[in-house]
Amino acid sequence: MLDGLEITQFTYFQQCGGVDLFPISAELTYGLERIAAFSPGLDSIYDIVWARDPESGHEVKIRRLRLAMSCSSLFTNFEMGMLRKAWKHFDLLRGRVQGTTSKVCGAPHQIA
């Protein structure tokens, strides 16, 4: 944690395809953009300098590389994501699970 912001993720793998792994493998990833955002003078991760031309000093910031992609993803997921269909699908599957558990367990089980 850096000032309350999660910057790392530790993942370990005990199984792969139902097969126990030995030794257990692990992965540690860092959010380099999040760490860099704490550099003095930055108000946003999009202000991080991605590359600098050594001759001209011209800077390319992450804003130029990633902002359009981030906005596009957000729009696609939240505006065009067909949320009504997703909820309908969820409700259908929840009903199926409730029916299955009542048959297997002998009593109706409510899934919130």
N, CA, C and O atoms as a GROMACS GRO file, in nm:
protein
  448
    1MET      N    1   0.084  -0.117   0.000
    1MET     CA    2   0.000   0.000   0.000
    1MET      C    3   0.089   0.124   0.000
    1MET      O    4   0.190   0.131   0.071
    2LEU      N    5   0.051   0.217  -0.078
    2LEU     CA    6   0.121   0.345  -0.084
    2LEU      C    7   0.016   0.452  -0.066
    2LEU      O    8  -0.063   0.479  -0.156
    3ASP      N    9   0.016   0.514   0.050
    3ASP     CA   10  -0.082   0.618   0.081
    3ASP      C   11  -0.225   0.568   0.059
    3ASP      O   12  -0.310   0.641   0.007
    4GLY      N   13  -0.250   0.444   0.098
    4GLY     CA   14  -0.384   0.386   0.087
    4GLY      C   15  -0.417   0.327  -0.049
    4GLY      O   16  -0.527   0.275  -0.066
    5LEU      N   17  -0.326   0.332  -0.144
    5LEU     CA   18  -0.351   0.280  -0.278
    5LEU      C   19  -0.277   0.148  -0.296
    5LEU      O   20  -0.156   0.141  -0.273
    6GLU      N   21  -0.348   0.044  -0.336
    6GLU     CA   22  -0.285  -0.085  -0.359
    6GLU      C   23  -0.196  -0.076  -0.482
    6GLU      O   24  -0.240  -0.032  -0.588
    7ILE      N   25  -0.070  -0.116  -0.468
    7ILE     CA   26   0.024  -0.105  -0.580
    7ILE      C   27   0.084  -0.238  -0.621
    7ILE      O   28   0.152  -0.246  -0.724
    8THR      N   29   0.060  -0.344  -0.543
    8THR     CA   30   0.116  -0.474  -0.579
    8THR      C   31   0.008  -0.580  -0.571
    8THR      O   32  -0.095  -0.563  -0.506
    9GLN      N   33   0.034  -0.689  -0.640
    9GLN     CA   34  -0.055  -0.804  -0.633
    9GLN      C   35   0.030  -0.929  -0.626
    9GLN      O   36   0.120  -0.948  -0.707
   10PHE      N   37   0.001  -1.013  -0.529
   10PHE     CA   38   0.074  -1.138  -0.511
   10PHE      C   39  -0.023  -1.252  -0.543
   10PHE      O   40  -0.128  -1.262  -0.480
   11THR      N   41   0.011  -1.336  -0.638
   11THR     CA   42  -0.073  -1.447  -0.678
   11THR      C   43   0.009  -1.575  -0.669
   11THR      O   44   0.123  -1.580  -0.716
   12TYR      N   45  -0.049  -1.677  -0.607
   12TYR     CA   46   0.020  -1.806  -0.606
   12TYR      C   47  -0.071  -1.912  -0.665
   12TYR      O   48  -0.193  -1.904  -0.655
   13PHE      N   49  -0.010  -2.012  -0.726
   13PHE     CA   50  -0.084  -2.114  -0.798
   13PHE      C   51  -0.059  -2.249  -0.733
   13PHE      O   52   0.053  -2.301  -0.734
   14GLN      N   53  -0.167  -2.307  -0.676
   14GLN     CA   54  -0.155  -2.437  -0.612
   14GLN      C   55  -0.191  -2.550  -0.707
   14GLN      O   56  -0.142  -2.663  -0.694
   15GLN      N   57  -0.277  -2.519  -0.804
   15GLN     CA   58  -0.319  -2.619  -0.901
   15GLN      C   59  -0.325  -2.559  -1.040
   15GLN      O   60  -0.340  -2.438  -1.056
   16CYS      N   61  -0.313  -2.645  -1.139
   16CYS     CA   62  -0.329  -2.603  -1.278
   16CYS      C   63  -0.405  -2.715  -1.348
   16CYS      O   64  -0.354  -2.827  -1.359
   17GLY      N   65  -0.525  -2.685  -1.396
   17GLY     CA   66  -0.606  -2.788  -1.462
   17GLY      C   67  -0.639  -2.904  -1.371
   17GLY      O   68  -0.653  -3.017  -1.419
   18GLY      N   69  -0.654  -2.880  -1.241
   18GLY     CA   70  -0.688  -2.984  -1.145
   18GLY      C   71  -0.569  -3.066  -1.098
   18GLY      O   72  -0.586  -3.159  -1.019
   19VAL      N   73  -0.449  -3.032  -1.144
   19VAL     CA   74  -0.328  -3.104  -1.104
   19VAL      C   75  -0.254  -3.021  -1.000
   19VAL      O   76  -0.225  -2.904  -1.023
   20ASP      N   77  -0.223  -3.083  -0.886
   20ASP     CA   78  -0.147  -3.013  -0.783
   20ASP      C   79  -0.009  -2.978  -0.835
   20ASP      O   80   0.057  -3.060  -0.899
   21LEU      N   81   0.034  -2.856  -0.807
   21LEU     CA   82   0.166  -2.811  -0.850
   21LEU      C   83   0.266  -2.824  -0.736
   21LEU      O   84   0.236  -2.795  -0.620
   22PHE      N   85   0.384  -2.868  -0.770
   22PHE     CA   86   0.495  -2.869  -0.674
   22PHE      C   87   0.622  -2.841  -0.751
   22PHE      O   88   0.654  -2.913  -0.845
   23PRO      N   89   0.695  -2.741  -0.713
   23PRO     CA   90   0.663  -2.648  -0.606
   23PRO      C   91   0.552  -2.551  -0.650
   23PRO      O   92   0.528  -2.532  -0.769
   24ILE      N   93   0.486  -2.492  -0.552
   24ILE     CA   94   0.382  -2.393  -0.581
   24ILE      C   95   0.450  -2.271  -0.640
   24ILE      O   96   0.546  -2.218  -0.584
   25SER      N   97   0.399  -2.225  -0.754
   25SER     CA   98   0.459  -2.109  -0.819
   25SER      C   99   0.388  -1.982  -0.773
   25SER      O  100   0.273  -1.985  -0.729
   26ALA      N  101   0.459  -1.871  -0.784
   26ALA     CA  102   0.404  -1.744  -0.740
   26ALA      C  103   0.438  -1.634  -0.840
   26ALA      O  104   0.534  -1.645  -0.917
   27GLU      N  105   0.358  -1.530  -0.836
   27GLU     CA  106   0.380  -1.416  -0.924
   27GLU      C  107   0.356  -1.290  -0.841
   27GLU      O  108   0.257  -1.279  -0.770
   28LEU      N  109   0.448  -1.197  -0.851
   28LEU     CA  110   0.434  -1.069  -0.784
   28LEU      C  111   0.437  -0.962  -0.891
   28LEU      O  112   0.535  -0.948  -0.964
   29THR      N  113   0.331  -0.886  -0.900
   29THR     CA  114   0.324  -0.781  -1.000
   29THR      C  115   0.313  -0.646  -0.931
   29THR      O  116   0.255  -0.633  -0.823
   30TYR      N  117   0.370  -0.546  -0.995
   30TYR     CA  118   0.369  -0.411  -0.942
   30TYR      C  119   0.289  -0.321  -1.034
   30TYR      O  120   0.291  -0.338  -1.156
   31GLY      N  121   0.219  -0.227  -0.977
   31GLY     CA  122   0.151  -0.126  -1.056
   31GLY      C  123   0.244  -0.008  -1.075
   31GLY      O  124   0.235   0.092  -1.004
   32LEU      N  125   0.336  -0.020  -1.172
   32LEU     CA  126   0.438   0.084  -1.190
   32LEU      C  127   0.376   0.221  -1.218
   32LEU      O  128   0.430   0.323  -1.174
   33GLU      N  129   0.265   0.223  -1.289
   33GLU     CA  130   0.201   0.352  -1.316
   33GLU      C  131   0.149   0.413  -1.186
   33GLU      O  132   0.154   0.534  -1.167
   34ARG      N  133   0.098   0.329  -1.097
   34ARG     CA  134   0.049   0.380  -0.968
   34ARG      C  135   0.164   0.433  -0.883
   34ARG      O  136   0.152   0.536  -0.817
   35ILE      N  137   0.275   0.360  -0.884
   35ILE     CA  138   0.392   0.407  -0.808
   35ILE      C  139   0.441   0.539  -0.866
   35ILE      O  140   0.469   0.634  -0.792
   36ALA      N  141   0.452   0.546  -0.998
   36ALA     CA  142   0.501   0.667  -1.063
   36ALA      C  143   0.409   0.786  -1.040
   36ALA      O  144   0.454   0.900  -1.039
   37ALA      N  145   0.281   0.760  -1.022
   37ALA     CA  146   0.185   0.869  -1.002
   37ALA      C  147   0.213   0.944  -0.872
   37ALA      O  148   0.165   1.056  -0.855
   38PHE      N  149   0.289   0.885  -0.781
   38PHE     CA  150   0.323   0.952  -0.656
   38PHE      C  151   0.447   1.038  -0.669
   38PHE      O  152   0.492   1.099  -0.572
   39SER      N  153   0.503   1.044  -0.789
   39SER     CA  154   0.618   1.131  -0.812
   39SER      C  155   0.575   1.276  -0.796
   39SER      O  156   0.462   1.312  -0.829
   40PRO      N  157   0.665   1.359  -0.745
   40PRO     CA  158   0.629   1.500  -0.726
   40PRO      C  159   0.588   1.565  -0.858
   40PRO      O  160   0.649   1.541  -0.962
   41GLY      N  161   0.485   1.647  -0.852
   41GLY     CA  162   0.443   1.724  -0.968
   41GLY      C  163   0.344   1.655  -1.058
   41GLY      O  164   0.305   1.711  -1.161
   42LEU      N  165   0.301   1.534  -1.022
   42LEU     CA  166   0.204   1.464  -1.106
   42LEU      C  167   0.067   1.466  -1.039
   42LEU      O  168   0.054   1.435  -0.921
   43ASP      N  169  -0.033   1.502  -1.116
   43ASP     CA  170  -0.170   1.501  -1.065
   43ASP      C  171  -0.248   1.381  -1.118
   43ASP      O  172  -0.357   1.352  -1.070
   44SER      N  173  -0.192   1.312  -1.216
   44SER     CA  174  -0.263   1.202  -1.280
   44SER      C  175  -0.162   1.104  -1.337
   44SER      O  176  -0.049   1.141  -1.370
   45ILE      N  177  -0.202   0.977  -1.347
   45ILE     CA  178  -0.111   0.880  -1.410
   45ILE      C  179  -0.089   0.916  -1.556
   45ILE      O  180   0.012   0.877  -1.615
   46TYR      N  181  -0.182   0.989  -1.614
   46TYR     CA  182  -0.170   1.026  -1.755
   46TYR      C  183  -0.062   1.132  -1.777
   46TYR      O  184  -0.026   1.161  -1.891
   47ASP      N  185  -0.009   1.191  -1.668
   47ASP     CA  186   0.099   1.289  -1.680
   47ASP      C  187   0.238   1.224  -1.676
   47ASP      O  188   0.339   1.293  -1.690
   48ILE      N  189   0.243   1.092  -1.657
   48ILE     CA  190   0.372   1.022  -1.653
   48ILE      C  191   0.435   1.026  -1.791
   48ILE      O  192   0.368   1.001  -1.892
   49VAL      N  193   0.563   1.057  -1.796
   49VAL     CA  194   0.636   1.059  -1.923
   49VAL      C  195   0.669   0.916  -1.962
   49VAL      O  196   0.737   0.845  -1.888
   50TRP      N  197   0.620   0.874  -2.077
   50TRP     CA  198   0.643   0.738  -2.125
   50TRP      C  199   0.777   0.730  -2.198
   50TRP      O  200   0.851   0.633  -2.183
   51ALA      N  201   0.807   0.831  -2.277
   51ALA     CA  202   0.932   0.832  -2.353
   51ALA      C  203   0.976   0.976  -2.374
   51ALA      O  204   0.894   1.068  -2.379
   52ARG      N  205   1.106   0.994  -2.386
   52ARG     CA  206   1.163   1.128  -2.411
   52ARG      C  207   1.270   1.115  -2.520
   52ARG      O  208   1.361   1.032  -2.510
   53ASP      N  209   1.257   1.196  -2.622
   53ASP     CA  210   1.356   1.197  -2.730
   53ASP      C  211   1.485   1.256  -2.674
   53ASP      O  212   1.484   1.369  -2.626
   54PRO      N  213   1.596   1.182  -2.679
   54PRO     CA  214   1.721   1.231  -2.620
   54PRO      C  215   1.778   1.353  -2.692
   54PRO      O  216   1.853   1.431  -2.633
   55GLU      N  217   1.745   1.369  -2.818
   55GLU     CA  218   1.798   1.482  -2.892
   55GLU      C  219   1.713   1.608  -2.878
   55GLU      O  220   1.765   1.716  -2.851
   56SER      N  221   1.582   1.594  -2.896
   56SER     CA  222   1.496   1.712  -2.892
   56SER      C  223   1.437   1.738  -2.754
   56SER      O  224   1.394   1.849  -2.724
   57GLY      N  225   1.434   1.635  -2.669
   57GLY     CA  226   1.373   1.648  -2.538
   57GLY      C  227   1.221   1.636  -2.542
   57GLY      O  228   1.156   1.646  -2.438
   58HIS      N  229   1.164   1.612  -2.661
   58HIS     CA  230   1.019   1.598  -2.675
   58HIS      C  231   0.971   1.479  -2.591
   58HIS      O  232   1.030   1.371  -2.596
   59GLU      N  233   0.864   1.501  -2.514
   59GLU     CA  234   0.810   1.398  -2.428
   59GLU      C  235   0.680   1.341  -2.483
   59GLU      O  236   0.597   1.413  -2.537
   60VAL      N  237   0.665   1.212  -2.469
   60VAL     CA  238   0.540   1.145  -2.499
   60VAL      C  239   0.487   1.095  -2.365
   60VAL      O  240   0.553   1.018  -2.296
   61LYS      N  241   0.367   1.141  -2.330
   61LYS     CA  242   0.308   1.102  -2.202
   61LYS      C  243   0.209   0.988  -2.221
   61LYS      O  244   0.158   0.965  -2.331
   62ILE      N  245   0.184   0.919  -2.112
   62ILE     CA  246   0.090   0.806  -2.115
   62ILE      C  247  -0.047   0.852  -2.163
   62ILE      O  248  -0.121   0.775  -2.223
   63ARG      N  249  -0.080   0.977  -2.136
   63ARG     CA  250  -0.208   1.032  -2.182
   63ARG      C  251  -0.226   1.006  -2.332
   63ARG      O  252  -0.334   0.967  -2.376
   64ARG      N  253  -0.120   1.028  -2.410
   64ARG     CA  254  -0.127   1.012  -2.554
   64ARG      C  255  -0.145   0.866  -2.593
   64ARG      O  256  -0.208   0.834  -2.694
   65LEU      N  257  -0.088   0.777  -2.513
   65LEU     CA  258  -0.093   0.635  -2.546
   65LEU      C  259  -0.219   0.565  -2.496
   65LEU      O  260  -0.273   0.478  -2.565
   66ARG      N  261  -0.266   0.602  -2.378
   66ARG     CA  262  -0.368   0.521  -2.313
   66ARG      C  263  -0.503   0.587  -2.289
   66ARG      O  264  -0.602   0.517  -2.268
   67LEU      N  265  -0.512   0.718  -2.290
   67LEU     CA  266  -0.637   0.783  -2.253
   67LEU      C  267  -0.751   0.746  -2.346
   67LEU      O  268  -0.861   0.715  -2.300
   68ALA      N  269  -0.728   0.748  -2.475
   68ALA     CA  270  -0.834   0.714  -2.571
   68ALA      C  271  -0.880   0.570  -2.551
   68ALA      O  272  -0.999   0.541  -2.557
   69MET      N  273  -0.786   0.479  -2.527
   69MET     CA  274  -0.820   0.339  -2.506
   69MET      C  275  -0.902   0.323  -2.377
   69MET      O  276  -1.000   0.248  -2.375
   70SER      N  277  -0.863   0.393  -2.271
   70SER     CA  278  -0.936   0.384  -2.144
   70SER      C  279  -1.078   0.438  -2.161
   70SER      O  280  -1.173   0.375  -2.114
   71CYS      N  281  -1.093   0.551  -2.226
   71CYS     CA  282  -1.227   0.609  -2.248
   71CYS      C  283  -1.313   0.517  -2.333
   71CYS      O  284  -1.432   0.500  -2.306
   72SER      N  285  -1.253   0.460  -2.436
   72SER     CA  286  -1.326   0.368  -2.523
   72SER      C  287  -1.373   0.245  -2.447
   72SER      O  288  -1.487   0.201  -2.464
   73SER      N  289  -1.287   0.190  -2.362
   73SER     CA  290  -1.324   0.072  -2.282
   73SER      C  291  -1.436   0.105  -2.186
   73SER      O  292  -1.531   0.027  -2.172
   74LEU      N  293  -1.427   0.220  -2.120
   74LEU     CA  294  -1.532   0.260  -2.026
   74LEU      C  295  -1.666   0.278  -2.099
   74LEU      O  296  -1.769   0.232  -2.051
   75PHE      N  297  -1.662   0.344  -2.213
   75PHE     CA  298  -1.785   0.366  -2.289
   75PHE      C  299  -1.845   0.233  -2.332
   75PHE      O  300  -1.966   0.210  -2.318
   76THR      N  301  -1.760   0.146  -2.385
   76THR     CA  302  -1.808   0.016  -2.433
   76THR      C  303  -1.868  -0.065  -2.319
   76THR      O  304  -1.975  -0.124  -2.335
   77ASN      N  305  -1.801  -0.069  -2.205
   77ASN     CA  306  -1.849  -0.151  -2.094
   77ASN      C  307  -1.973  -0.095  -2.026
   77ASN      O  308  -2.062  -0.171  -1.988
   78PHE      N  309  -1.980   0.036  -2.011
   78PHE     CA  310  -2.089   0.093  -1.933
   78PHE      C  311  -2.202   0.151  -2.015
   78PHE      O  312  -2.317   0.150  -1.971
   79GLU      N  313  -2.174   0.202  -2.132
   79GLU     CA  314  -2.280   0.262  -2.214
   79GLU      C  315  -2.338   0.163  -2.314
   79GLU      O  316  -2.458   0.165  -2.342
   80MET      N  317  -2.254   0.076  -2.367
   80MET     CA  318  -2.300  -0.018  -2.469
   80MET      C  319  -2.305  -0.161  -2.416
   80MET      O  320  -2.327  -0.255  -2.493
   81GLY      N  321  -2.285  -0.178  -2.288
   81GLY     CA  322  -2.269  -0.311  -2.230
   81GLY      C  323  -2.395  -0.394  -2.217
   81GLY      O  324  -2.390  -0.504  -2.163
   82MET      N  325  -2.508  -0.344  -2.264
   82MET     CA  326  -2.633  -0.418  -2.259
   82MET      C  327  -2.660  -0.470  -2.118
   82MET      O  328  -2.677  -0.590  -2.096
   83LEU      N  329  -2.664  -0.378  -2.023
   83LEU     CA  330  -2.681  -0.415  -1.883
   83LEU      C  331  -2.812  -0.488  -1.857
   83LEU      O  332  -2.817  -0.581  -1.776
   84ARG      N  333  -2.918  -0.447  -1.924
   84ARG     CA  334  -3.046  -0.516  -1.902
   84ARG      C  335  -3.036  -0.664  -1.940
   84ARG      O  336  -3.087  -0.751  -1.870
   85LYS      N  337  -2.970  -0.690  -2.053
   85LYS     CA  338  -2.953  -0.829  -2.096
   85LYS      C  339  -2.866  -0.906  -1.997
   85LYS      O  340  -2.893  -1.022  -1.968
   86ALA      N  341  -2.762  -0.842  -1.946
   86ALA     CA  342  -2.674  -0.909  -1.850
   86ALA      C  343  -2.750  -0.945  -1.723
   86ALA      O  344  -2.735  -1.056  -1.672
   87TRP      N  345  -2.833  -0.853  -1.672
   87TRP     CA  346  -2.911  -0.882  -1.552
   87TRP      C  347  -3.015  -0.991  -1.580
   87TRP      O  348  -3.038  -1.076  -1.495
   88LYS      N  349  -3.076  -0.990  -1.696
   88LYS     CA  350  -3.173  -1.093  -1.730
   88LYS      C  351  -3.105  -1.230  -1.733
   88LYS      O  352  -3.158  -1.329  -1.682
   89HIS      N  353  -2.988  -1.235  -1.794
   89HIS     CA  354  -2.911  -1.359  -1.800
   89HIS      C  355  -2.874  -1.406  -1.659
   89HIS      O  356  -2.884  -1.524  -1.628
   90PHE      N  357  -2.832  -1.312  -1.575
   90PHE     CA  358  -2.798  -1.345  -1.436
   90PHE      C  359  -2.919  -1.404  -1.364
   90PHE      O  360  -2.907  -1.506  -1.296
   91ASP      N  361  -3.036  -1.340  -1.378
   91ASP     CA  362  -3.157  -1.390  -1.312
   91ASP      C  363  -3.196  -1.529  -1.361
   91ASP      O  364  -3.238  -1.613  -1.281
   92LEU      N  365  -3.182  -1.554  -1.492
   92LEU     CA  366  -3.212  -1.688  -1.546
   92LEU      C  367  -3.119  -1.793  -1.486
   92LEU      O  368  -3.164  -1.901  -1.447
   93LEU      N  369  -2.991  -1.762  -1.478
   93LEU     CA  370  -2.895  -1.857  -1.422
   93LEU      C  371  -2.917  -1.876  -1.272
   93LEU      O  372  -2.901  -1.988  -1.221
   94ARG      N  373  -2.952  -1.770  -1.202
   94ARG     CA  374  -2.978  -1.782  -1.058
   94ARG      C  375  -3.097  -1.876  -1.037
   94ARG      O  376  -3.094  -1.959  -0.946
   95GLY      N  377  -3.202  -1.863  -1.119
   95GLY     CA  378  -3.316  -1.953  -1.108
   95GLY      C  379  -3.277  -2.097  -1.135
   95GLY      O  380  -3.326  -2.188  -1.069
   96ARG      N  381  -3.190  -2.117  -1.230
   96ARG     CA  382  -3.145  -2.252  -1.261
   96ARG      C  383  -3.068  -2.312  -1.144
   96ARG      O  384  -3.086  -2.429  -1.110
   97VAL      N  385  -2.981  -2.232  -1.084
   97VAL     CA  386  -2.904  -2.280  -0.968
   97VAL      C  387  -2.996  -2.312  -0.852
   97VAL      O  388  -2.978  -2.414  -0.786
   98GLN      N  389  -3.094  -2.227  -0.826
   98GLN     CA  390  -3.189  -2.252  -0.717
   98GLN      C  391  -3.266  -2.382  -0.741
   98GLN      O  392  -3.288  -2.459  -0.648
   99GLY      N  393  -3.307  -2.404  -0.865
   99GLY     CA  394  -3.378  -2.528  -0.897
   99GLY      C  395  -3.290  -2.650  -0.880
   99GLY      O  396  -3.335  -2.752  -0.829
  100THR      N  397  -3.165  -2.640  -0.920
  100THR     CA  398  -3.072  -2.751  -0.908
  100THR      C  399  -3.043  -2.781  -0.762
  100THR      O  400  -3.043  -2.898  -0.721
  101THR      N  401  -3.018  -2.679  -0.682
  101THR     CA  402  -2.986  -2.703  -0.541
  101THR      C  403  -3.105  -2.761  -0.467
  101THR      O  404  -3.086  -2.842  -0.376
  102SER      N  405  -3.227  -2.722  -0.504
  102SER     CA  406  -3.343  -2.779  -0.436
  102SER      C  407  -3.359  -2.927  -0.472
  102SER      O  408  -3.401  -3.006  -0.387
  103LYS      N  409  -3.327  -2.966  -0.595
  103LYS     CA  410  -3.334  -3.106  -0.634
  103LYS      C  411  -3.225  -3.188  -0.566
  103LYS      O  412  -3.251  -3.299  -0.520
  104VAL      N  413  -3.104  -3.134  -0.560
  104VAL     CA  414  -2.991  -3.207  -0.503
  104VAL      C  415  -2.998  -3.210  -0.351
  104VAL      O  416  -2.971  -3.313  -0.289
  105CYS      N  417  -3.034  -3.098  -0.290
  105CYS     CA  418  -3.031  -3.086  -0.145
  105CYS      C  419  -3.165  -3.120  -0.081
  105CYS      O  420  -3.171  -3.140   0.041
  106GLY      N  421  -3.271  -3.129  -0.158
  106GLY     CA  422  -3.400  -3.168  -0.104
  106GLY      C  423  -3.484  -3.052  -0.051
  106GLY      O  424  -3.599  -3.074  -0.012
  107ALA      N  425  -3.432  -2.934  -0.048
  107ALA     CA  426  -3.508  -2.819   0.001
  107ALA      C  427  -3.470  -2.699  -0.083
  107ALA      O  428  -3.356  -2.688  -0.128
  108PRO      N  429  -3.564  -2.608  -0.103
  108PRO     CA  430  -3.530  -2.488  -0.181
  108PRO      C  431  -3.426  -2.402  -0.109
  108PRO      O  432  -3.435  -2.380   0.012
  109HIS      N  433  -3.330  -2.355  -0.183
  109HIS     CA  434  -3.227  -2.266  -0.129
  109HIS      C  435  -3.236  -2.133  -0.203
  109HIS      O  436  -3.234  -2.130  -0.326
  110GLN      N  437  -3.244  -2.027  -0.130
  110GLN     CA  438  -3.250  -1.896  -0.191
  110GLN      C  439  -3.109  -1.842  -0.211
  110GLN      O  440  -3.027  -1.847  -0.119
  111ILE      N  441  -3.083  -1.791  -0.327
  111ILE     CA  442  -2.955  -1.729  -0.357
  111ILE      C  443  -2.980  -1.580  -0.373
  111ILE      O  444  -3.055  -1.537  -0.461
  112ALA      N  445  -2.918  -1.503  -0.288
  112ALA     CA  446  -2.940  -1.358  -0.289
  112ALA      C  447  -2.880  -1.295  -0.410
  112ALA      O  448  -2.889  -1.174  -0.427
   0.00000   0.00000   0.00000
